[in-house]
Amino acid sequence: MVAFGKKLKERQIQEWQEYYISYKLMKKKVRQYAQQIEVGILDRRHVLKDFSRMLDNQIEKIVLFLLEQQGLLASRIAKLNEQHEALEQEPDISQITQLREAYRATGFTDYYVRTRANHPYSLLQQVLKHVGLGAVIGAISRNLHELQEHQGSYLSIYDEPALSFQDPVVDSLKAAVDRVTRSTNFLNFLAQHALIIQEELPTTTDERADDQRYHFMSLFLNLLNTFLYMVNTYIIVPTADDYSTMLGAPATVCGVVIGAMAVAQVFSSVYFSAWSNKSYFRPLVFSSIVLLVGNSMYALALDYKSITLLLVGRLFCGFGSARAVNRRYISDCVPLRIRMQASAGFVSASALGMACGPALAGLLQTKFKIYKFTFNQVTLPGWVMTVGWFIYLILLWITFREPSHETEEKSITQESNAVTGPAENDGLEKGLKKPLLSEGKQDDEHGDGECDGSEEAFEESRRPATSIISAYRLLTPSIKVQLLIYFMLKYAMEILLSESSVITSYYFGWSTSTVAIFLACLGLTVLPVNIIVGSYISNMFEDRQILLASEIMVFIGVLLSFKFVDAYTVPQYVCSGLIMFVSAEVLEGVNLSLLSRVMSSRLSRGTYNGGLLSTEAGTIARVIADGTITLAGYLGQSRLLNATLLPSLFICVASIIATCFTYNSLY
């Protein structure tokens, strides 16, 4: 990769050069600060204050320029409108074509607006939200529509509201405004659930490489793998307690049965993520075979009367978790222009699988034998998933296309060639502790050279994390709190889902079908809740406000779930469970949306990426939750509910307190 300063310079519009942030000036100032601190002339607080003031002046320069440009754009559009009105009197096809191109040429998308764009009180963000850009886009869209679609007729766009107008210029304008204002819609919000972190400043070469690596059927197979795995996870939940008792174990052993898959997933996520550095096809084949074997073992456990075989089968299923591969394929091989849709598809496939798993279990209420093998409500989930993974394996073998890894390897080689020696790596590790003062000493003091030591160190600092420890060092306190929140909500949801069959059969006498319907209904709330949050709520409130409110609602849901009196009713259980689950879903969406924007770009690729860290946090939470259910079972089923809810309550309170302490940095 080229140096960061060069990359910025290449993307500048030359006639606007003086209005960009002066990266070179600020770089020299940082070097001066380092020298002054070293000799004791300045302290760190003074440096931060002085540097912040300089940065504010730079941003103010950009904001005033933007306002000026918006005025020029308005004037230019007004003149084009006069020409448009003249053409209405005497239509001329050639002049209409020229006018259409003039409207297109009016578009602008390359302002340098990344600085402080996330902050809720950013002056730059507020200006772009409220001043003029919407009107500019509207004017260009309307006139282009009239000139392009109805040449000579000038039928108003408002006469045909059902027709959508698409033009590359208008699309790029809208995309630029969305990037700056952080405005969101359902698709954006849903895609951020996947926590596929985008690299900053993607190059044209990177986008071309993604186009060469992309294959629609391969993407579909990755999404299908995600769906089937989530079905596999939840299809046994309504019947796990019955299966345990049939094998002579207590009903609460269902926690271990369900959690065994999560235990194995803690390890499989890491090796699948590492394997996907070399291949996508081979890990998916291995995953399918392991899942096929694991589900067969799960189904055969009843005939062999072996709780051990049952647990080993679930462990095998966990070892076949290829979600890290699915996520990496989208991140590395799907072009940027459709990556958001692919990410949203990943999340939708997960949500659909979560709902279909229990629903499918509710339909498998039959019993028969073929030869010596028993097919009933507890074994059929295993047999159905065995057939499902077998069919998937055949499709995978026939239609999957392995993307080329040559482009990625070449990029890595170029990055390594940009680093001059191991001494700079040592300097980098020290510089990570003081990011403001991490400049090297090989800069050309008087020249215009951009490829100096400091920028090479910067490029080195953008490389993927190479270990779990280096990934952990990239996490700020606020990100650690967000991972704690993710742990909390996954723990609370797992407690609710995994013990549902035991609790409802003990207190209400629910059948397997009733439990399956309840769990399926919970799963079906995922997408509607995300539609509401992504399309409306997230545009009305700051993410951190929704985050804290959702945590409080989860706390209320957990609190209402406790059995305080002798009578425990169905309305109390259903309503409190619904409050807790829906609030946790809102919390998950907002939390991952925020994480996807604030995590270091070094966590966008590589084995130890942001998606892996969040997956591990959630998986460990599920393992602990399922273990809690089994351990609490020793207290008796009458005490199971309160014993498992108590840890959820404490973790929820801890996450709320941590959120309050880091609230001002959550943006």
N, C-alpha and C positions, 0 to 999 in steps of 0.2 A: 504494500500500500504506500501511496505517496504521503509525505508529511502533512500534518493537519493544516498548517499555515498555507501550504500550496493548494490544498483541496479547497479551502475557503476562498483563496484568491482566484482559482479557476471558476468558481461559481458566482463571482461578482459581476454585476453589470458595470462595464467600464465607466460609463458616463455618470454613474452614481457612486463611484469609488470612495469619494471623500465622506460619504454619509454612512458608510459601514462602520461597525465597531473597529477601532484601531487595535487589532490583535497584537501587532508588533510592538506598539507603544506600551500596552499593558504587560507584555512579556518582559520588556526591558525594566518596567517599574517593579515587577516581581523580583527580578534579579537584584535591583538596587535595594529592595526591602531586605532580601536575604543577607546582603553585605552589611546593611545597617544594623540588623538584629545580631549578626555575628560579632560585631565590634561593640554592641551594647548601646548604640545611639537611640534605637527605637525599641519599644516592646510590641508584643504581638497584637494587643488590643488597639494600639495606635495604628498599626499597619492595616488591620482589618477595617478600621473606620476610614482611613485615607483612601484605601483601595475601593471601598464601597462607594465613597463620594465620587471618585473618578468614574466608576462603572455607571452610576446614576446619570452623570453628565453625558456619557456615551449614549445611554438609552434615550435620554431627553433629545439628543441630536437626531436620533432615528425617528422618534415620535413626531417631532416637528416636521421632519422631512415627509413622513407619511401623510400628515395633514395637508402639506403643500401639494403632494402628488395627487391626493384625492380631489383637491380643487382643480388641478390641471385635467384630471380625468373627466370630471364633471363638465368642464368647459369643452373638452374634445368631444364628448358624447353629445352635448348640446348642438355643436356645429354639425355633427353627423346627422342628428335628428332633423336639422333644417334641410339638409340634402335629401333626407328620406321624404320629407313633406313635399319637396319639389318634384321628386320622382312619382309621387302619388298623382300629380297632375298630368305628367307625361312619362308613363312607364317606358323604361329602356332596359332590356335584359342585360346588356353588357355593363351598363352603369349600376344595375342592381347587384351584379356579381362583384364589381369593384367595391361597392358600399359594404357588402357583406364581409369582404376581406378586411376592410377598414375597421369594422366593428371588432372583428377577431383580433386585429393587431393592437386594439386598445387594451387587451387583457394584460395583467401583470401578476406574477406569482412568486417571484424570487426575492422578496424582501428578507433581510436578515432579521428575523424576529424570534429566534429561539431563546434569547437571553431573558430570564425571569418569566418565561411564558406560563409556568405552572403556578406561580404565586397568586393567591386569591386577590391580592391587592395590587397586582402588577398594573402600572400605568399603561404600559404597552398593550396588555391584554384588554383593559377596559376601553381604550381608544378604538381598537379594532373590533370590539364587540358592538360598540354603540355609534360609531361615526361612519356613516356613508357607504361602507362596503356592500351592505345588503342592497342599497339603492343602485349602486354601480352594476352589480350582478343582475339585478332585475331589469335594468334598462338594456343592457347588452343582450340578455336572454330574449326579451320581448322582441327587440328589433331583428335579431338574427332569425327568430322563429318566423316572423312575418316575411322576411326577405327570402328565406331558404325554402319554406314549406308552401308558401302561397305567392309565388312570384307573379306580380301583376294584379292579383285579386285583393291583397291586403286585408284578408279576413282576420279579425282580432283573435289573439290567442285565448282570450277569455270566452269566446264562443264555443270552444271545444275543450272544456276542462279535462275531459277524459284522455286527451292525447298528451303524452309526456314528450317534452322536447329535450333532446340530448345533443350536445355539441362538445367536442374535446376542450375547447377554450373555457366554456361555462363550467364543465366538470372540474378542470384544473383550478379555476377560481374558487369554486366551492370547497375543494379539497384544501386549498391554501388557507382559507378562512377557518375551516374546521380545525386544522393543525394548530393555528394560533390561538383561537378562542377556546379550544378544548371542548367545543359543543359536541354532544353525543347523540346517538340514536340507538335503537334496539340492536342493530347489527354490530355497531362498534362496541357497545357495552357487552354483548354476548361474546364477541371475539376476544375481549380482554380477559374473560374467564380462563382461557387456555394458557394465559401467562407466557405467550410467545413474544419475547421482548424484541422490539425492532432495533436494528443497529442505526446509529446516527449517521447522517450524510451518506446514504447508499449511492454508489457510483453507477454510471451507465454500464460499465463492464459487469458489475455484480448482477444488475437486472438482466443483462443479456445471458449471463451464465445460468440464472434461474430459469429463463425461458427454455434453454437447451436441456435442463435437467427435469423439467416438469412433464408429467404424463398423467392425464386425467384418471385413467383406470387405476393407476398405482395410488393416486390420492384417494380414490373411492375405496380401495381395499384397506387403506389405513384407517379411514373413517368406519368401515365395516368392522374392522378389528376392534376399534374402540367400543362400538355398540355391543358386539358379542361379548366382550370382556365384562362390560357393566351388567349385561343380562346374566352372565355366569356368576357374577358377584352376588347379586340379589335374588336369584331364582330359588336359592335354598333357604332364605330367611324365614318364610312362613312355615317350613316343615323341619327345620334343623332340630328343634326341641323334641319333636316326635321321633326323628331318626335316632337321637341320642338315647331316648328311653327304650326304643326297640332293641338297642344294642346293650341294654343293661346299665346305662349311665344316667345320672340325674339330668333333668330337663335343662338345667342351667349350664350344662356342658356345651350347649349350643353356642355360648360365647366363644369358647375355644374353637369349635368347628368353624364358625363364621370368621373368627379372627386369624385362623391359621393361614388363610389366603393373604391377609394383610402382612403377616409376619414375613412370609417369603417375598412379598412385594418390596419390602424395605431393601432387600439385597438385589432383587432382580432389576429394580429401577436403575441401579448404578451400573451393573454389567451390560444391560441393554443400551444404556446411554453411551457407554464406552464403545460397544460393538457397532453402534450406528455411525461412529467416526469412519468406519471402513466399509460398511455395507448396510443396506436396508432390507434386502430380500432375505438373506440368510437368517437374521434375527427373527423375522416374521415367520419363516418356515419352522425354525426351532420352537418359537412360541406356540404355533398351532399344534405341533406334535406333542409338546409337553402338556398342553391343555387337553388334547384328545386323550392322552394316557391318564391324566389326573382325573378327568370326569369319569372315565371308565372305572378307575379304582373306587371312586366315590359311589358309583352305582352298584358295584359288586360287593361293597362292604356288608350289606344286609345278608346276602347269601352266604358269605364267609363268616358272618357274625363277628366282625372285627372292628372295634372302634379305632384301632391303630391304622387299619387300611383306610378308614374314612378320613382320618386326620392327614395321613400321608397324601391321599388324593387331593385334599384341599391345599396342602403345601405345594404340590406339583402345579396346581392351578395358579397359585401365587407366583411361582417361579416362571410361569409363562406370561406374566404381565408385560406387554410390549408398548404400554402407553408412552414410555420415554421415546421409543422409536417413532410412534405416530406423531408425537409433538415435534421431534427433530426433523421428520420428513417435511412437515409443513413449514417449519422455520428455515430449512436449508434448501428445499427443492421447489417450493411453490413461489411463483413470481409475486413481487410486491403488490401488483395491481389487484390480485385476487386473494392475497394472503388473509385479509380480514374475513372474507367469506369462508375460506377454508378453516380458519380458527373458529368462527361461529359454528361451522359444521361439526367440528370436533366437540364443542361444548354441547350442541344439540344432540349429537349421537350419544354422548354420555348420559344426558338427561332422559332421552328416550329409552335407553337401555335400563336405566334405573327404574323407570315406570313399568317397562315390559317384563322385567324379571319376575317380580311378585305376581303380576297379572297372569303370566304364563303358568306359574306354579299353581294358581287358583284353578286353571283349566285342566290340570293333570290329575284330576280326582277319579282315578280308575285303578283297577287291580286285575292282573292276569299274569300267566306264566308262559314262557316259551322255553322248552327244554327244561333246564334247571334254573333258569334265570327269572327272578321276580321283578315284575314291573308294577309299581304302585306309586302313591303320591310322594314317597320319600326317595325312591330310586329313579323315577322318570325324569326329574330335572337333570340328573347325571347323564342318562341315556340321550336325552334330547340335545344337550350341549355337546356330547360326543359326536352325534350325527352332524350338528351344526359346524363344529370345527373341522370335521372331515371334508364337508362340502367346501368350506372356506379354503382349506389347504389345496384342494383341486383347482379352485378359481385362482388362487395365488400363484400356483405353479404354471398355469396356462397364460395368465394375462399380466402379471406384474413385470414391469421393466425396471431393471436396476439403473439408477442414474449414475452418470459418470462422476467420479471423485477427483478427476484430473484437475479441474478448475480450482477446486478447493485446495488441493495440495500445492498448486502453483501459487495461489494467494498466500498460503502459509510460508512458502519458500521466499516469496518477495518480502514478506514481513520480517522474516529472520535476517534477510540480507540488509535490511534497513538499520539493524542494530550493530554497532561497531565492536562491541566486546563485552566480556562478563563484568567489567567494572561498572558499566552503566546499569546492569541488572541489580548490582548491590545498591547503587544510588537510588534506583527505582523503589526498592523495598523500603529504604529509609524515607524516600519521598512520599510514599503512600501514607505515612504517619502525619506528614505536613504537606497536604496537597497544594496549598498556596505557594509554598516555597520549594517546589520540586524541579525548578529549572536547572538545566545543566550549565556548564561553563564554556561550551565550545561555540557559542553564538558569535556571529560576525557583528561586531559592535557598530560598524559604519556601513556595511553593505546591505544589499537587499536579499541576501540568501535566506531561504526558508528552511533548508534541510540541515539545521544545526542539531547539536546534541540534545537540546531540550525537546525538540520536536520528535526526534527519534525515540527519546525516553517516553514521550507522550504516546507515540504509536505502540511502544512496548506495553504501555499501561492499558491499551485497548485490547490486548490479546485475551483470549478466553482463559478463565481460571483453570489451573492445572491440578488442583487438589481441593478436597472439601475444606481444608484449612484456609487456602487462599481465597476460596469463594466466601467463606465466613468473614474474612477480613474486609470484604467489600460491602458488608452489610452495615448500614448506619443504625443508630439506636432506634429510629422510627421504623425502619424496615424490620428489625428484630421484634418490635412490638406487633407489627402487622403479621409476622409469622406466628407469634403467640396467639393472636386473634384467630388465625386460620386453624391452629391446633385446637383452640377452644371450641370453635363451631363444629369442627369435624368430630371431636370427642362427644359433644352434646347430641349431634345427629346420629352417631353410631349407637349411643346408648338407647336412644328412642327407637331406632329401627331394629337393632339386634335383639332387644329383650321384649319386643312387642308381642311375639307369639306366646311367650311365657306369661307375661303380665295379663294379657287379655284373656287367655284361657283360665288363669287362676281367679281373676276377679269377675269376669263377665261370661265365661264359658264359650268364648268365640270359637268357631270352627276354623279350619285352615283356609277355606274360601273367604270367610269374612275378614281374616287377617290380611289375606292377599289383596282384597279390594281396598282395605284401609291403606296399605302400603302403596298400592298403585295410585290411589288418589293423591297421596302425598307427593309421589314422584311427578304426577301430572301438573302440579302447581309450579314446577320449576320454570318452564318457559313463560307462562302468563305473568308470573311475578317479575321475571326479567324484562318482559315487554313494558310493564308499568314503570319499573325503576329506570330502565334504559331510555325510554322515550319521554318520560315526564319528570319523575322525581329528581333524577340526576341533573336535569337542566334547571331545576328550581332551587336546589340547595348544593352547598359544597360537599365534596366527597367525605370530608372528615366529620361534617355534621350528620350525614346519613350513617356513617360508620358508628359514631357514638350512640345515636338513637337506636340503631339496630342491636347493638350490644345490650342496651338497657332492655329492649323488648325480649331478647333471648333470655336475659336474667328473669324477667317477669314470667315467661313461658315455663322455665325450669321451676320457679317458685310455685307456680300454680299446679304443677304436676305432682307435688308432694301429697302424700296421704296424711292429712292432719287429723281426721276423725275416723270413726269406725267404718262408715259408709264411703265407698269409693265408686263414683258413678261413671257411666259411659260418657255423658256430656263433659264432665271435668277432664277425663283423659283425652278425649278427642279434641276439645277446644284448646287445652293447654299444649297438647302435642302439635296442633296446627300452628298456634302462635309461635312456638319454639322453632318448628321446622321452617316456616315461611320467613321468620326473622333471620334465621341462620342463612337461608338462601339469599336474602337481600344483603346480609353482611358479607357473604362470600363473594357476591358479585362486585360490590363496592370495594372490598378489600383487595381483590385481585386486579380490579381496574386501576386502583391506585398503585399497587405494586408494579404493574406492567409499565407504568410511567416513570417511577422513581428509582427502580433498580438500575445498577450500573450496566452500561452497554457491554461490558466484558462478560456479563451473564447471559448474553443473547445467543451465544453459540458455545460449542464445546461440550465435553462430558458433564461438567459440573455447572449446568446452566440454571437460570432462575426457575424454570419449570420443574427441574429435578428437586431443587431445594423445597419448593412448596409441596411437591408430591410427597417427599420424605416426611415433612412436618405433618401433613394430613394422614399419611399411612401410619406413622408412629402413634398418632392420636387414636386411630381406629384400633390398633393393636392393644393399647393400654385400656381403651374402653371395653373391648371384648374380654380382656383378661379380668377387668373389674367385675363384669357380670358373673363370670364363673366363680371368682373368689367370694363375691357377695352371696352366691347361691348356698354357701356353707352356713350362712345365717338363717336359711329357710326362705321359702318363697314369700312368706308374709312380710319379711323385712327387705326383700330384694329391691323393691321400687325405691324406697327412701335411701337405702345404702348406695345405690348406683347414682342417684341424683345429687347426693351431697358433694362428691368431687366436681361434678359439672358446675354446681353453684359456686364453689370456691374458685375454680379456674376462671369462671365468668367474671366474678368480682375482681380477681387479679388483673384480667385483661382490661376491664373498665378503668381501674386505677392507673395502669400503665398507659392507656390511651390518653387519660387526662394529663399525665405528666409530659407526654410528648405531643400534645395536641397542636401546639404552635408550629411544629415541624412537619406535620402531616399534610403536605401539599406537593 
